[in-house]
């Protein structure tokens, strides 16, 4: 899970800053990855986890987040997306938070 999130964050960032948080709690696993993100269209969030959807124009893309969402659902977890302005970085940031219950 973390690998998919990091790959996407590294490929889509324009600054060299990525925020990562990983916690193992009694309730389960929690992962959060946040990076600078310029939304391409209003549909980005709706399509982001669809099979084959990619903001990059190369063939064979668009499977990482789709497979990630299938695995998170398989284990009864949740995925939350946040798009917000990061005051310290002076940029818009996308944060994907995943929680998977034990």
C-alpha positions as CSV (number, residue, x, y, z in Angstrom):
1,X,0.0,0.0,0.0
2,X,2.7,2.4,1.0
3,X,4.6,1.7,-2.2
4,X,1.7,2.6,-4.4
5,X,1.1,5.8,-2.6
6,X,4.8,6.8,-2.6
7,X,5.1,6.0,-6.3
8,X,2.2,8.3,-7.2
9,X,3.4,11.0,-4.8
10,X,6.9,11.0,-6.3
11,X,5.6,11.0,-9.9
12,X,3.0,13.8,-9.4
13,X,4.9,16.2,-7.1
14,X,6.5,19.4,-8.4
15,X,8.3,20.2,-5.1
16,X,10.6,17.8,-3.3
17,X,8.4,17.6,-0.2
18,X,6.3,14.5,0.6
19,X,4.7,14.0,4.0
20,X,4.3,10.4,5.2
21,X,2.7,9.1,8.4
22,X,2.5,5.4,9.2
23,X,1.0,4.1,12.5
24,X,0.1,0.7,13.8
25,X,-2.6,1.1,16.4
26,X,-4.7,-1.4,18.3
27,X,-7.5,-0.7,15.8
28,X,-5.3,-1.4,12.8
29,X,-2.9,0.2,10.3
30,X,-3.0,3.9,9.4
31,X,-1.1,5.3,6.4
32,X,-1.2,8.9,5.2
33,X,0.8,10.3,2.2
34,X,0.6,14.0,1.2
35,X,2.2,15.8,-1.7
36,X,1.9,18.9,-3.8
37,X,-0.8,18.3,-6.4
38,X,-2.3,20.3,-9.2
39,X,-5.7,19.0,-10.0
40,X,-6.1,18.4,-13.8
41,X,-9.9,18.5,-13.8
42,X,-12.8,18.5,-11.4
43,X,-13.3,14.8,-12.2
44,X,-9.8,13.8,-10.9
45,X,-11.1,12.7,-7.5
46,X,-14.1,10.7,-8.9
47,X,-11.9,8.8,-11.4
48,X,-8.7,8.5,-9.4
49,X,-9.4,4.9,-8.2
50,X,-11.0,3.6,-11.5
51,X,-9.2,0.9,-13.3
52,X,-7.1,2.3,-16.1
53,X,-7.4,6.0,-15.1
54,X,-4.2,8.0,-15.1
55,X,-3.3,11.6,-15.4
56,X,-0.1,10.5,-17.2
57,X,-0.6,9.8,-20.9
58,X,1.3,6.5,-21.1
59,X,-0.3,3.1,-21.9
60,X,-0.4,0.5,-19.2
61,X,-1.0,3.1,-16.4
62,X,-3.8,3.5,-14.0
63,X,-3.7,0.2,-12.0
64,X,-1.9,1.2,-8.8
65,X,-4.6,3.1,-7.0
66,X,-7.3,0.8,-8.4
67,X,-5.5,-2.2,-7.0
68,X,-4.9,-0.4,-3.7
69,X,-8.6,0.4,-3.3
70,X,-9.5,-3.3,-4.0
71,X,-7.1,-4.4,-1.3
72,X,-8.2,-1.8,1.2
73,X,-11.8,-2.8,0.6
74,X,-10.9,-6.5,0.9
75,X,-9.6,-5.9,4.5
76,X,-12.5,-3.7,5.5
77,X,-10.5,-0.5,5.4
78,X,-11.3,3.1,4.3
79,X,-9.6,5.6,2.0
80,X,-10.1,9.3,2.5
81,X,-8.9,12.1,0.1
82,X,-8.2,15.6,1.1
83,X,-7.3,18.5,-1.2
84,X,-6.2,21.5,0.7
85,X,-3.9,24.5,0.8
86,X,-0.8,23.9,2.8
87,X,0.1,27.2,4.4
88,X,3.7,26.3,5.2
89,X,4.5,25.0,1.7
90,X,2.3,27.7,0.0
91,X,0.8,25.1,-2.3
92,X,-2.2,22.9,-2.8
93,X,-1.7,19.4,-1.4
94,X,-3.4,16.1,-2.0
95,X,-3.5,13.8,1.0
96,X,-4.6,10.1,0.8
97,X,-5.3,8.5,4.2
98,X,-5.8,4.8,4.5
99,X,-7.0,2.9,7.6
100,X,-7.3,-0.9,7.7
101,X,-8.8,-2.6,10.7
102,X,-7.3,-5.6,12.5
